[in-house]
Amino acid sequence: MKYALISDIHANLEALQACLAEIDAEGADEILCLGDIVGYGACPNECLDLVRQRARQIVIGNHDAAVIETTEADYFNGDARAAVEWTRTELTAENRDFLLQLPYTASPADDLLLVHASPGEPEAWDYVIDERDARRELAAQSTRLCFVGHTHVPGFFVQQDGEILQFFPPDYHLEEGERALVNVGSVGQPRDGDQRAAFGLYDSASGRIEIRRIGYDISRVQDRIRETTLPASAASRLAWGV
């Protein structure tokens, strides 16, 4: 099975469309979404409609949950909180109901777990940033492989003979006996210094996991944001990948 994994779209329609076109060209069997479909960007309903059509399984992200008020937005910074409040006024009733029924985790296969932030306590929205975080989460992880988003920074944390090692994109081949937690990066708001959209590809037969990057029309996305009352930073940061 060849899976495509998308995360942290953040209402960036052009980035999502570019990723889906690349996914189709790759011939992925299934698309899986790790949450944060909304927040920051100007096209929450368009992105939700598209993800609902294309993804087989979807888990909720912290921005999704904040928009529907099932988690607090108080800990968000000012711009993120402003984007949440704007999105609440834009969301259709149908899309709000859709977000309300999303789970925190999903398992498309016995050895595969999907979660937005971390497997140990999905609703706490903990970040997995370094090897110490990964050790904690891999200890709580019941599957061989877990895909996450949330940090917007792609990478691989691999458990080899009790050691936790961090590897960086573009790819990793998961060997027999290894376990891994993989961050697929962000479709709509990368934060690793690369402005291109990111998504993951996983071939369950070969064990190969790839982080794919694809360019898109950033200026169009920026124009959409500037036509709204969303914070200006949501537009400007896209050009820098931060």
SELUMMI-19264 format. One record per atom (N, C-alpha, C): z, x, y negated; residue number from 1; residue in one letter. Coordinates in steps of 0.2 Angstrom, whole numbers. Example, Ala and Ser with C-alpha at 12.3 -4.5 7.8 and 13.67 -1.06 7.14 Angstrom:
<r <39 66 28> 1 "A">
<r <39 62 22> 1 "A">
<r <39 66 16> 1 "A">
<r <35 64 11> 2 "S">
<r <36 68 5> 2 "S">
<r <39 64 0> 2 "S">
# end
This chain:
<r <0 4 6> 1 "M">
<r <0 0 0> 1 "M">
<r <0 4 -6> 1 "M">
<r <-4 3 -11> 2 "K">
<r <-4 6 -17> 2 "K">
<r <-1 2 -23> 2 "K">
<r <4 4 -26> 3 "Y">
<r <8 0 -31> 3 "Y">
<r <6 3 -38> 3 "Y">
<r <6 -1 -43> 4 "A">
<r <6 1 -50> 4 "A">
<r <12 -2 -53> 4 "A">
<r <16 2 -57> 5 "L">
<r <22 0 -59> 5 "L">
<r <22 1 -67> 5 "L">
<r <23 -4 -70> 6 "I">
<r <23 -5 -78> 6 "I">
<r <30 -6 -80> 6 "I">
<r <32 -3 -86> 7 "S">
<r <39 -5 -89> 7 "S">
<r <39 -4 -96> 7 "S">
<r <43 -7 -99> 8 "D">
<r <44 -6 -107> 8 "D">
<r <38 -7 -111> 8 "D">
<r <35 -13 -110> 9 "I">
<r <29 -15 -113> 9 "I">
<r <30 -16 -121> 9 "I">
<r <36 -19 -122> 10 "H">
<r <38 -20 -129> 10 "H">
<r <33 -24 -133> 10 "H">
<r <30 -29 -130> 11 "A">
<r <26 -33 -134> 11 "A">
<r <20 -29 -137> 11 "A">
<r <18 -24 -134> 12 "N">
<r <12 -20 -136> 12 "N">
<r <6 -22 -132> 12 "N">
<r <2 -27 -135> 13 "L">
<r <-4 -29 -131> 13 "L">
<r <-9 -24 -129> 13 "L">
<r <-11 -21 -134> 14 "E">
<r <-16 -16 -133> 14 "E">
<r <-15 -11 -128> 14 "E">
<r <-9 -8 -128> 15 "A">
<r <-6 -3 -123> 15 "A">
<r <-6 -6 -116> 15 "A">
<r <-4 -13 -116> 16 "L">
<r <-4 -16 -109> 16 "L">
<r <-11 -17 -106> 16 "L">
<r <-15 -19 -111> 17 "Q">
<r <-22 -20 -108> 17 "Q">
<r <-25 -14 -106> 17 "Q">
<r <-24 -8 -110> 18 "A">
<r <-27 -2 -108> 18 "A">
<r <-24 0 -101> 18 "A">
<r <-18 -1 -100> 19 "C">
<r <-15 1 -93> 19 "C">
<r <-18 -3 -88> 19 "C">
<r <-18 -10 -89> 20 "L">
<r <-21 -14 -84> 20 "L">
<r <-28 -13 -82> 20 "L">
<r <-32 -11 -87> 21 "A">
<r <-39 -9 -85> 21 "A">
<r <-39 -2 -81> 21 "A">
<r <-35 2 -82> 22 "E">
<r <-34 8 -78> 22 "E">
<r <-32 7 -71> 22 "E">
<r <-27 2 -71> 23 "I">
<r <-24 0 -64> 23 "I">
<r <-30 -3 -60> 23 "I">
<r <-34 -7 -63> 24 "D">
<r <-39 -11 -60> 24 "D">
<r <-44 -5 -57> 24 "D">
<r <-46 0 -61> 25 "A">
<r <-50 5 -59> 25 "A">
<r <-48 9 -53> 25 "A">
<r <-41 9 -53> 26 "E">
<r <-38 13 -47> 26 "E">
<r <-38 9 -41> 26 "E">
<r <-39 3 -42> 27 "G">
<r <-39 -2 -36> 27 "G">
<r <-32 -3 -33> 27 "G">
<r <-27 -3 -37> 28 "A">
<r <-20 -4 -35> 28 "A">
<r <-19 -11 -31> 28 "A">
<r <-15 -11 -26> 29 "D">
<r <-15 -18 -22> 29 "D">
<r <-10 -22 -25> 29 "D">
<r <-5 -20 -29> 30 "E">
<r <0 -24 -32> 30 "E">
<r <3 -21 -38> 30 "E">
<r <4 -25 -43> 31 "I">
<r <7 -23 -49> 31 "I">
<r <14 -25 -50> 31 "I">
<r <19 -21 -51> 32 "L">
<r <26 -22 -52> 32 "L">
<r <28 -21 -59> 32 "L">
<r <33 -25 -61> 33 "C">
<r <35 -24 -68> 33 "C">
<r <42 -23 -69> 33 "C">
<r <45 -18 -72> 34 "L">
<r <52 -16 -72> 34 "L">
<r <55 -18 -79> 34 "L">
<r <52 -23 -82> 35 "G">
<r <56 -26 -88> 35 "G">
<r <54 -24 -95> 35 "G">
<r <58 -27 -100> 36 "D">
<r <57 -25 -107> 36 "D">
<r <50 -27 -109> 36 "D">
<r <47 -33 -107> 37 "I">
<r <41 -35 -109> 37 "I">
<r <41 -36 -116> 37 "I">
<r <46 -38 -119> 38 "V">
<r <46 -40 -126> 38 "V">
<r <51 -35 -130> 38 "V">
<r <51 -36 -137> 39 "G">
<r <55 -31 -141> 39 "G">
<r <51 -26 -145> 39 "G">
<r <52 -25 -151> 40 "Y">
<r <48 -20 -155> 40 "Y">
<r <41 -23 -158> 40 "Y">
<r <37 -25 -153> 41 "G">
<r <30 -26 -155> 41 "G">
<r <29 -34 -157> 41 "G">
<r <23 -35 -159> 42 "A">
<r <21 -41 -162> 42 "A">
<r <18 -46 -158> 42 "A">
<r <17 -45 -151> 43 "C">
<r <13 -49 -146> 43 "C">
<r <18 -51 -140> 43 "C">
<r <24 -54 -141> 44 "P">
<r <28 -55 -136> 44 "P">
<r <25 -60 -131> 44 "P">
<r <22 -66 -134> 45 "N">
<r <20 -71 -129> 45 "N">
<r <13 -69 -126> 45 "N">
<r <9 -65 -129> 46 "E">
<r <3 -63 -126> 46 "E">
<r <4 -58 -120> 46 "E">
<r <9 -54 -121> 47 "C">
<r <11 -49 -116> 47 "C">
<r <15 -53 -110> 47 "C">
<r <19 -57 -112> 48 "L">
<r <22 -61 -106> 48 "L">
<r <17 -65 -102> 48 "L">
<r <12 -68 -106> 49 "D">
<r <7 -72 -102> 49 "D">
<r <3 -68 -97> 49 "D">
<r <1 -62 -100> 50 "L">
<r <-3 -57 -96> 50 "L">
<r <1 -54 -90> 50 "L">
<r <8 -52 -91> 51 "V">
<r <12 -50 -85> 51 "V">
<r <13 -55 -80> 51 "V">
<r <14 -61 -82> 52 "R">
<r <15 -67 -78> 52 "R">
<r <9 -68 -73> 52 "R">
<r <3 -67 -76> 53 "Q">
<r <-3 -68 -72> 53 "Q">
<r <-4 -62 -67> 53 "Q">
<r <-2 -56 -69> 54 "R">
<r <-4 -50 -65> 54 "R">
<r <1 -47 -61> 54 "R">
<r <7 -47 -63> 55 "A">
<r <12 -44 -59> 55 "A">
<r <15 -48 -53> 55 "A">
<r <16 -45 -47> 56 "R">
<r <19 -49 -41> 56 "R">
<r <26 -50 -42> 56 "R">
<r <30 -44 -44> 57 "Q">
<r <37 -45 -45> 57 "Q">
<r <39 -42 -52> 57 "Q">
<r <44 -45 -55> 58 "I">
<r <46 -43 -61> 58 "I">
<r <53 -43 -62> 58 "I">
<r <56 -38 -65> 59 "V">
<r <64 -39 -66> 59 "V">
<r <65 -39 -73> 59 "V">
<r <71 -41 -75> 60 "I">
<r <72 -42 -82> 60 "I">
<r <75 -35 -85> 60 "I">
<r <73 -34 -92> 61 "G">
<r <75 -28 -95> 61 "G">
<r <80 -30 -101> 61 "G">
<r <84 -25 -104> 62 "N">
<r <89 -27 -109> 62 "N">
<r <86 -31 -115> 62 "N">
<r <80 -29 -117> 63 "H">
<r <78 -32 -123> 63 "H">
<r <76 -40 -121> 63 "H">
<r <73 -40 -115> 64 "D">
<r <71 -47 -113> 64 "D">
<r <78 -51 -113> 64 "D">
<r <83 -48 -110> 65 "A">
<r <89 -52 -109> 65 "A">
<r <93 -54 -116> 65 "A">
<r <92 -49 -121> 66 "A">
<r <95 -50 -127> 66 "A">
<r <91 -56 -131> 66 "A">
<r <84 -56 -130> 67 "V">
<r <80 -61 -133> 67 "V">
<r <83 -68 -131> 67 "V">
<r <84 -69 -125> 68 "I">
<r <86 -75 -122> 68 "I">
<r <94 -76 -122> 68 "I">
<r <97 -71 -125> 69 "E">
<r <105 -71 -126> 69 "E">
<r <109 -72 -120> 69 "E">
<r <106 -68 -114> 70 "T">
<r <110 -68 -108> 70 "T">
<r <114 -61 -108> 70 "T">
<r <112 -57 -113> 71 "T">
<r <116 -50 -114> 71 "T">
<r <117 -50 -122> 71 "T">
<r <122 -46 -124> 72 "E">
<r <123 -45 -131> 72 "E">
<r <118 -40 -134> 72 "E">
<r <116 -42 -141> 73 "A">
<r <112 -37 -144> 73 "A">
<r <116 -33 -149> 73 "A">
<r <123 -33 -149> 74 "D">
<r <127 -30 -154> 74 "D">
<r <126 -22 -153> 74 "D">
<r <125 -20 -147> 75 "Y">
<r <125 -13 -147> 75 "Y">
<r <118 -10 -149> 75 "Y">
<r <113 -14 -150> 76 "F">
<r <107 -11 -152> 76 "F">
<r <107 -8 -159> 76 "F">
<r <103 -4 -160> 77 "N">
<r <103 -1 -167> 77 "N">
<r <99 -7 -172> 77 "N">
<r <100 -6 -178> 78 "G">
<r <98 -11 -183> 78 "G">
<r <91 -13 -182> 78 "G">
<r <86 -9 -181> 79 "D">
<r <79 -11 -180> 79 "D">
<r <78 -14 -174> 79 "D">
<r <81 -12 -168> 80 "A">
<r <80 -15 -162> 80 "A">
<r <83 -22 -162> 80 "A">
<r <89 -23 -166> 81 "R">
<r <92 -30 -166> 81 "R">
<r <87 -34 -170> 81 "R">
<r <84 -32 -176> 82 "A">
<r <80 -36 -180> 82 "A">
<r <74 -38 -176> 82 "A">
<r <71 -34 -172> 83 "A">
<r <66 -35 -167> 83 "A">
<r <67 -41 -162> 83 "A">
<r <73 -41 -160> 84 "V">
<r <76 -46 -155> 84 "V">
<r <76 -52 -159> 84 "V">
<r <79 -52 -165> 85 "E">
<r <80 -59 -168> 85 "E">
<r <73 -62 -170> 85 "E">
<r <68 -57 -172> 86 "W">
<r <61 -60 -174> 86 "W">
<r <58 -63 -168> 86 "W">
<r <59 -59 -162> 87 "T">
<r <56 -62 -156> 87 "T">
<r <58 -68 -154> 87 "T">
<r <65 -69 -155> 88 "R">
<r <68 -76 -153> 88 "R">
<r <64 -82 -157> 88 "R">
<r <62 -81 -163> 89 "T">
<r <59 -86 -167> 89 "T">
<r <52 -87 -164> 89 "T">
<r <49 -82 -161> 90 "E">
<r <42 -82 -159> 90 "E">
<r <40 -84 -152> 90 "E">
<r <45 -84 -148> 91 "L">
<r <44 -85 -141> 91 "L">
<r <43 -92 -139> 91 "L">
<r <38 -94 -135> 92 "T">
<r <37 -101 -133> 92 "T">
<r <43 -103 -128> 92 "T">
<r <43 -109 -128> 93 "A">
<r <49 -112 -123> 93 "A">
<r <47 -110 -116> 93 "A">
<r <41 -110 -114> 94 "E">
<r <39 -108 -108> 94 "E">
<r <40 -101 -106> 94 "E">
<r <39 -97 -111> 95 "N">
<r <41 -90 -109> 95 "N">
<r <48 -88 -110> 95 "N">
<r <52 -92 -114> 96 "R">
<r <59 -91 -114> 96 "R">
<r <62 -93 -107> 96 "R">
<r <59 -99 -104> 97 "D">
<r <62 -101 -98> 97 "D">
<r <60 -96 -92> 97 "D">
<r <54 -93 -93> 98 "F">
<r <52 -88 -88> 98 "F">
<r <57 -82 -88> 98 "F">
<r <59 -80 -94> 99 "L">
<r <63 -74 -94> 99 "L">
<r <70 -76 -91> 99 "L">
<r <72 -82 -92> 100 "L">
<r <79 -84 -90> 100 "L">
<r <79 -84 -82> 100 "L">
<r <74 -84 -79> 101 "Q">
<r <74 -85 -71> 101 "Q">
<r <73 -78 -68> 101 "Q">
<r <72 -72 -72> 102 "L">
<r <70 -66 -70> 102 "L">
<r <76 -63 -67> 102 "L">
<r <76 -59 -61> 103 "P">
<r <81 -56 -58> 103 "P">
<r <83 -49 -61> 103 "P">
<r <88 -46 -59> 104 "Y">
<r <90 -39 -61> 104 "Y">
<r <87 -34 -57> 104 "Y">
<r <86 -36 -50> 105 "T">
<r <83 -31 -46> 105 "T">
<r <78 -35 -41> 105 "T">
<r <73 -31 -38> 106 "A">
<r <68 -34 -33> 106 "A">
<r <67 -29 -28> 106 "A">
<r <65 -31 -22> 107 "S">
<r <63 -26 -17> 107 "S">
<r <56 -28 -14> 107 "S">
<r <51 -26 -16> 108 "P">
<r <44 -27 -14> 108 "P">
<r <43 -25 -7> 108 "P">
<r <47 -20 -4> 109 "A">
<r <47 -17 2> 109 "A">
<r <54 -15 4> 109 "A">
<r <55 -14 11> 110 "D">
<r <62 -13 13> 110 "D">
<r <65 -6 10> 110 "D">
<r <60 -1 9> 111 "D">
<r <63 5 6> 111 "D">
<r <62 6 -1> 111 "D">
<r <60 1 -5> 112 "L">
<r <59 1 -12> 112 "L">
<r <63 -4 -16> 112 "L">
<r <66 -1 -21> 113 "L">
<r <70 -5 -26> 113 "L">
<r <67 -5 -33> 113 "L">
<r <67 -10 -36> 114 "L">
<r <65 -11 -43> 114 "L">
<r <71 -13 -48> 114 "L">
<r <72 -9 -53> 115 "V">
<r <77 -11 -58> 115 "V">
<r <75 -8 -65> 115 "V">
<r <77 -12 -70> 116 "H">
<r <75 -9 -76> 116 "H">
<r <79 -3 -78> 116 "H">
<r <85 -3 -77> 117 "A">
<r <89 3 -80> 117 "A">
<r <92 8 -75> 117 "A">
<r <96 5 -70> 118 "S">
<r <99 9 -65> 118 "S">
<r <102 5 -59> 118 "S">
<r <101 7 -53> 119 "P">
<r <103 3 -47> 119 "P">
<r <110 2 -46> 119 "P">
<r <115 6 -49> 120 "G">
<r <122 5 -47> 120 "G">
<r <125 -1 -50> 120 "G">
<r <123 -2 -57> 121 "E">
<r <126 -8 -60> 121 "E">
<r <120 -11 -65> 121 "E">
<r <115 -14 -62> 122 "P">
<r <109 -16 -66> 122 "P">
<r <111 -19 -73> 122 "P">
<r <116 -24 -73> 123 "E">
<r <117 -28 -79> 123 "E">
<r <121 -24 -84> 123 "E">
<r <123 -18 -83> 124 "A">
<r <126 -13 -88> 124 "A">
<r <121 -10 -92> 124 "A">
<r <115 -9 -90> 125 "W">
<r <110 -6 -94> 125 "W">
<r <112 2 -95> 125 "W">
<r <114 5 -90> 126 "D">
<r <116 12 -90> 126 "D">
<r <109 16 -90> 126 "D">
<r <109 22 -94> 127 "Y">
<r <104 26 -94> 127 "Y">
<r <104 32 -89> 127 "Y">
<r <98 33 -86> 128 "V">
<r <98 39 -81> 128 "V">
<r <94 44 -85> 128 "V">
<r <98 49 -87> 129 "I">
<r <95 55 -92> 129 "I">
<r <94 61 -88> 129 "I">
<r <99 63 -84> 130 "D">
<r <100 70 -82> 130 "D">
<r <102 69 -74> 130 "D">
<r <103 75 -71> 131 "E">
<r <104 76 -64> 131 "E">
<r <111 73 -63> 131 "E">
<r <116 73 -67> 132 "R">
<r <122 70 -66> 132 "R">
<r <122 62 -66> 132 "R">
<r <118 59 -70> 133 "D">
<r <117 52 -70> 133 "D">
<r <113 50 -64> 133 "D">
<r <108 54 -62> 134 "A">
<r <104 53 -56> 134 "A">
<r <109 53 -49> 134 "A">
<r <113 58 -49> 135 "R">
<r <118 58 -43> 135 "R">
<r <122 52 -42> 135 "R">
<r <125 50 -48> 136 "R">
<r <128 43 -48> 136 "R">
<r <124 38 -45> 136 "R">
<r <118 37 -48> 137 "E">
<r <114 31 -46> 137 "E">
<r <111 32 -39> 137 "E">
<r <109 38 -37> 138 "L">
<r <107 39 -30> 138 "L">
<r <112 37 -25> 138 "L">
<r <118 39 -27> 139 "A">
<r <124 37 -22> 139 "A">
<r <124 29 -21> 139 "A">
<r <123 26 -27> 140 "A">
<r <123 18 -26> 140 "A">
<r <117 15 -24> 140 "A">
<r <112 19 -23> 141 "Q">
<r <105 16 -21> 141 "Q">
<r <104 15 -14> 141 "Q">
<r <103 10 -12> 142 "S">
<r <102 8 -4> 142 "S">
<r <95 9 -1> 142 "S">
<r <90 11 -5> 143 "T">
<r <84 12 -3> 143 "T">
<r <82 19 -4> 143 "T">
<r <76 21 0> 144 "R">
<r <74 28 -1> 144 "R">
<r <71 29 -8> 144 "R">
<r <68 24 -11> 145 "L">
<r <65 25 -17> 145 "L">
<r <66 19 -22> 145 "L">
<r <68 21 -28> 146 "C">
<r <70 16 -34> 146 "C">
<r <65 18 -40> 146 "C">
<r <62 13 -43> 147 "F">
<r <59 14 -49> 147 "F">
<r <62 11 -55> 147 "F">
<r <63 14 -60> 148 "V">
<r <66 12 -66> 148 "V">
<r <62 13 -72> 148 "V">
<r <64 11 -78> 149 "G">
<r <62 12 -85> 149 "G">
<r <67 14 -89> 149 "G">
<r <68 10 -95> 150 "H">
<r <73 10 -99> 150 "H">
<r <74 16 -104> 150 "H">
<r <73 22 -102> 151 "T">
<r <74 28 -106> 151 "T">
<r <67 29 -110> 151 "T">
<r <62 26 -107> 152 "H">
<r <55 27 -110> 152 "H">
<r <52 34 -109> 152 "H">
<r <56 38 -105> 153 "V">
<r <54 45 -103> 153 "V">
<r <53 46 -96> 153 "V">
<r <47 47 -94> 154 "P">
<r <45 47 -87> 154 "P">
<r <48 54 -83> 154 "P">
<r <49 53 -77> 155 "G">
<r <51 59 -73> 155 "G">
<r <54 57 -66> 155 "G">
<r <55 62 -62> 156 "F">
<r <57 61 -55> 156 "F">
<r <64 64 -54> 156 "F">
<r <69 61 -51> 157 "F">
<r <75 63 -48> 157 "F">
<r <75 63 -41> 157 "F">
<r <75 69 -37> 158 "V">
<r <74 69 -30> 158 "V">
<r <80 72 -27> 158 "V">
<r <83 68 -21> 159 "Q">
<r <88 71 -17> 159 "Q">
<r <85 75 -11> 159 "Q">
<r <87 81 -11> 160 "Q">
<r <84 85 -6> 160 "Q">
<r <90 89 -3> 160 "Q">
<r <92 87 4> 161 "D">
<r <98 90 7> 161 "D">
<r <104 90 3> 161 "D">
<r <106 85 0> 162 "G">
<r <112 84 -4> 162 "G">
<r <111 86 -11> 162 "G">
<r <106 90 -13> 163 "E">
<r <105 92 -20> 163 "E">
<r <101 87 -24> 163 "E">
<r <102 87 -30> 164 "I">
<r <98 82 -35> 164 "I">
<r <94 87 -39> 164 "I">
<r <88 86 -39> 165 "L">
<r <83 90 -42> 165 "L">
<r <79 86 -47> 165 "L">
<r <77 88 -53> 166 "Q">
<r <73 84 -58> 166 "Q">
<r <66 88 -58> 166 "Q">
<r <61 83 -57> 167 "F">
<r <54 86 -58> 167 "F">
<r <51 82 -63> 167 "F">
<r <46 85 -66> 168 "F">
<r <42 82 -72> 168 "F">
<r <35 80 -70> 168 "F">
<r <32 75 -74> 169 "P">
<r <25 72 -73> 169 "P">
<r <21 78 -73> 169 "P">
<r <15 77 -70> 170 "P">
<r <12 71 -68> 170 "P">
<r <13 68 -61> 170 "P">
<r <15 72 -56> 171 "D">
<r <16 68 -50> 171 "D">
<r <21 72 -45> 171 "D">
<r <23 68 -40> 172 "Y">
<r <27 71 -35> 172 "Y">
<r <25 68 -28> 172 "Y">
<r <26 72 -23> 173 "H">
<r <25 70 -16> 173 "H">
<r <31 69 -13> 173 "H">
<r <33 63 -11> 174 "L">
<r <40 62 -8> 174 "L">
<r <39 64 0> 174 "L">
<r <43 69 2> 175 "E">
<r <43 71 9> 175 "E">
<r <48 67 13> 175 "E">
<r <47 68 19> 176 "E">
<r <51 64 24> 176 "E">
<r <58 67 23> 176 "E">
<r <63 62 23> 177 "G">
<r <70 64 22> 177 "G">
<r <72 64 15> 177 "G">
<r <68 64 10> 178 "E">
<r <70 64 3> 178 "E">
<r <71 57 1> 178 "E">
<r <75 57 -4> 179 "R">
<r <76 50 -8> 179 "R">
<r <75 52 -15> 179 "R">
<r <73 47 -19> 180 "A">
<r <71 48 -26> 180 "A">
<r <72 42 -30> 180 "A">
<r <74 43 -37> 181 "L">
<r <74 38 -42> 181 "L">
<r <69 41 -47> 181 "L">
<r <64 36 -49> 182 "V">
<r <58 38 -53> 182 "V">
<r <58 34 -59> 182 "V">
<r <57 37 -65> 183 "N">
<r <56 33 -71> 183 "N">
<r <49 34 -73> 183 "N">
<r <46 28 -73> 184 "V">
<r <39 27 -74> 184 "V">
<r <37 28 -82> 184 "V">
<r <41 29 -86> 185 "G">
<r <40 29 -93> 185 "G">
<r <38 22 -96> 185 "G">
<r <35 22 -102> 186 "S">
<r <34 16 -106> 186 "S">
<r <27 15 -107> 186 "S">
<r <25 8 -106> 187 "V">
<r <18 6 -108> 187 "V">
<r <18 6 -116> 187 "V">
<r <22 3 -119> 188 "G">
<r <21 1 -126> 188 "G">
<r <25 5 -131> 188 "G">
<r <30 9 -129> 189 "Q">
<r <33 13 -134> 189 "Q">
<r <36 20 -131> 189 "Q">
<r <31 24 -129> 190 "P">
<r <33 31 -126> 190 "P">
<r <38 35 -131> 190 "P">
<r <43 38 -128> 191 "R">
<r <47 42 -132> 191 "R">
<r <48 49 -129> 191 "R">
<r <43 52 -126> 192 "D">
<r <43 59 -124> 192 "D">
<r <38 63 -128> 192 "D">
<r <36 61 -134> 193 "G">
<r <32 65 -138> 193 "G">
<r <25 65 -136> 193 "G">
<r <23 60 -132> 194 "D">
<r <16 59 -130> 194 "D">
<r <15 52 -132> 194 "D">
<r <10 51 -137> 195 "Q">
<r <9 44 -139> 195 "Q">
<r <5 39 -134> 195 "Q">
<r <3 42 -129> 196 "R">
<r <-1 38 -124> 196 "R">
<r <3 34 -120> 196 "R">
<r <1 28 -118> 197 "A">
<r <4 23 -114> 197 "A">
<r <6 27 -107> 197 "A">
<r <11 25 -104> 198 "A">
<r <13 28 -97> 198 "A">
<r <14 22 -92> 198 "A">
<r <12 23 -86> 199 "F">
<r <14 19 -80> 199 "F">
<r <14 23 -74> 199 "F">
<r <16 20 -69> 200 "G">
<r <17 23 -62> 200 "G">
<r <12 21 -57> 200 "G">
<r <10 25 -52> 201 "L">
<r <6 24 -47> 201 "L">
<r <10 26 -40> 201 "L">
<r <11 22 -35> 202 "Y">
<r <14 24 -29> 202 "Y">
<r <10 22 -23> 202 "Y">
<r <8 27 -19> 203 "D">
<r <5 26 -13> 203 "D">
<r <10 27 -7> 203 "D">
<r <12 21 -4> 204 "S">
<r <17 21 1> 204 "S">
<r <15 25 7> 204 "S">
<r <8 25 9> 205 "A">
<r <6 29 15> 205 "A">
<r <6 36 14> 205 "A">
<r <5 39 8> 206 "S">
<r <5 46 7> 206 "S">
<r <11 49 4> 206 "S">
<r <15 44 1> 207 "G">
<r <21 46 -2> 207 "G">
<r <20 49 -9> 207 "G">
<r <14 49 -12> 208 "R">
<r <12 52 -18> 208 "R">
<r <14 47 -24> 208 "R">
<r <18 50 -29> 209 "I">
<r <20 46 -35> 209 "I">
<r <17 49 -41> 209 "I">
<r <13 45 -45> 210 "E">
<r <10 48 -51> 210 "E">
<r <12 45 -57> 210 "E">
<r <13 48 -62> 211 "I">
<r <14 45 -69> 211 "I">
<r <7 46 -73> 211 "I">
<r <4 41 -74> 212 "R">
<r <-3 41 -77> 212 "R">
<r <-2 39 -85> 212 "R">
<r <-6 43 -89> 213 "R">
<r <-6 42 -96> 213 "R">
<r <-13 39 -98> 213 "R">
<r <-13 35 -103> 214 "I">
<r <-19 32 -105> 214 "I">
<r <-19 31 -113> 214 "I">
<r <-24 32 -117> 215 "G">
<r <-24 31 -124> 215 "G">
<r <-26 24 -125> 215 "G">
<r <-24 21 -131> 216 "Y">
<r <-26 15 -133> 216 "Y">
<r <-26 14 -141> 216 "Y">
<r <-28 9 -144> 217 "D">
<r <-29 8 -151> 217 "D">
<r <-22 7 -154> 217 "D">
<r <-19 13 -156> 218 "I">
<r <-13 13 -159> 218 "I">
<r <-13 9 -166> 218 "I">
<r <-18 11 -170> 219 "S">
<r <-19 8 -177> 219 "S">
<r <-19 1 -177> 219 "S">
<r <-22 -2 -172> 220 "R">
<r <-22 -10 -171> 220 "R">
<r <-15 -12 -170> 220 "R">
<r <-12 -9 -166> 221 "V">
<r <-5 -11 -164> 221 "V">
<r <-1 -11 -171> 221 "V">
<r <-1 -5 -174> 222 "Q">
<r <2 -4 -180> 222 "Q">
<r <1 -10 -185> 222 "Q">
<r <-6 -11 -186> 223 "D">
<r <-8 -17 -191> 223 "D">
<r <-4 -23 -189> 223 "D">
<r <-4 -25 -182> 224 "R">
<r <-1 -31 -180> 224 "R">
<r <6 -31 -182> 224 "R">
<r <10 -26 -181> 225 "I">
<r <17 -26 -183> 225 "I">
<r <18 -26 -190> 225 "I">
<r <14 -23 -194> 226 "R">
<r <14 -23 -202> 226 "R">
<r <13 -30 -205> 226 "R">
<r <9 -34 -201> 227 "E">
<r <8 -41 -203> 227 "E">
<r <13 -46 -202> 227 "E">
<r <19 -43 -199> 228 "T">
<r <25 -47 -198> 228 "T">
<r <30 -45 -202> 228 "T">
<r <36 -47 -201> 229 "T">
<r <42 -45 -204> 229 "T">
<r <46 -40 -199> 229 "T">
<r <43 -38 -194> 230 "L">
<r <46 -33 -190> 230 "L">
<r <48 -26 -193> 230 "L">
<r <53 -23 -191> 231 "P">
<r <54 -16 -195> 231 "P">
<r <48 -12 -195> 231 "P">
<r <47 -8 -200> 232 "A">
<r <41 -4 -201> 232 "A">
<r <42 2 -196> 232 "A">
<r <48 4 -194> 233 "S">
<r <48 10 -189> 233 "S">
<r <45 8 -182> 233 "S">
<r <45 1 -181> 234 "A">
<r <41 0 -174> 234 "A">
<r <34 1 -174> 234 "A">
<r <31 2 -180> 235 "A">
<r <24 4 -181> 235 "A">
<r <23 11 -181> 235 "A">
<r <27 14 -185> 236 "S">
<r <26 21 -187> 236 "S">
<r <28 26 -181> 236 "S">
<r <33 24 -177> 237 "R">
<r <35 29 -172> 237 "R">
<r <30 29 -166> 237 "R">
<r <25 24 -166> 238 "L">
<r <20 24 -160> 238 "L">
<r <15 30 -161> 238 "L">
<r <14 32 -167> 239 "A">
<r <9 38 -168> 239 "A">
<r <12 45 -166> 239 "A">
<r <19 45 -165> 240 "W">
<r <22 51 -163> 240 "W">
<r <25 51 -156> 240 "W">
<r <25 45 -153> 241 "G">
<r <28 45 -146> 241 "G">
<r <35 46 -146> 241 "G">
<r <39 43 -151> 242 "V">
<r <46 44 -151> 242 "V">
<r <50 37 -152> 242 "V">
# end
